[in-house]
Amino acid sequence: MTDTEKLNDAIREAGIKLDAILKATGIKSYATLKGRINNETEFTASEISAIADLCRMTPAQRDEIFFAVHAE
C-alpha cells in the first residue's frame, strides 16, 4: 500500500510536476495517476521504478513509500 502523504512529500521536495510523472510512467491520465497515489488502484513495478528514479529516492525511501504497511 502506498503511503500517500510520503509520496506527495517526495514529489513536492523533488520539485516534480505531475506531467513529468505521467510521461515517465506512461500513465495516460491525471485521474489514473491520482487514483494510484490515493490507493484506489496499485502502481505497477515499472511505474514505481520510474517515480523513484524521477524523485531520486533511495531504495529505503522507495520501499517505505510504496510498500508501506498500515495497521488498521
N, C-alpha and C positions, 0 to 999 in steps of 0.2 A: 504494500500500500504506500502510495506516495505521500510524503509529508508536505502538504500544500504550502504551508507557511514558510518552511525552509526553502522550498523550491522557488517560491516567489521572491524571497530574500536573495537567493543566489543569482537569480536572473537580474534583479534590480542592482545588486552590488557589481555584477559584471557589466552593467550598462547595456544589456542586450534588449533589443526590441522584439516583440512577438513575431514580426515579419521575418526576422532572421531565423527564429526557431522554426517557423513554417518552412522556410527554404531549406534549412539544414536537415530537417527531419523528413520532408516530403509530405507532411500532414497537409491536407488540402484546404482546410478552413479554420477560421478562428474558433468557431463553435466546437469543432472536434478537438482542437488544442485545449480549449478551456475545459471541456469535458474530461480530458485526460488529467489536466492539472488538478481538477476538483474531484478526482477519483470516481467519476461517473463511468469511465472506461479506463482500461490499463494501457500504459505506454508499452510499445514493443521494445525488445532488446536493442534494436538498431536506433530507435528514437532516443532511448536513454543514453546510449553511447554518444550520439550526436549532440545532445543537450549538455552532457557532461564535458565534452570537448569544447563546445562553444563557450561554456561558462568557466572553463579552466578548473574543473573540480578535481580534487584528489580522489583516488578510489574510495577512501573512507567517507568523504563528503557525499559522493555519488551513492554509496550504499546506505548511508544514513537518511538521505532524501528519498531515494526510490524504493528502498526495501525496508522502510520503517515498519515497525511492529507496534500497533497501538492496542493497549488494553481497553476492552470495552465492558 
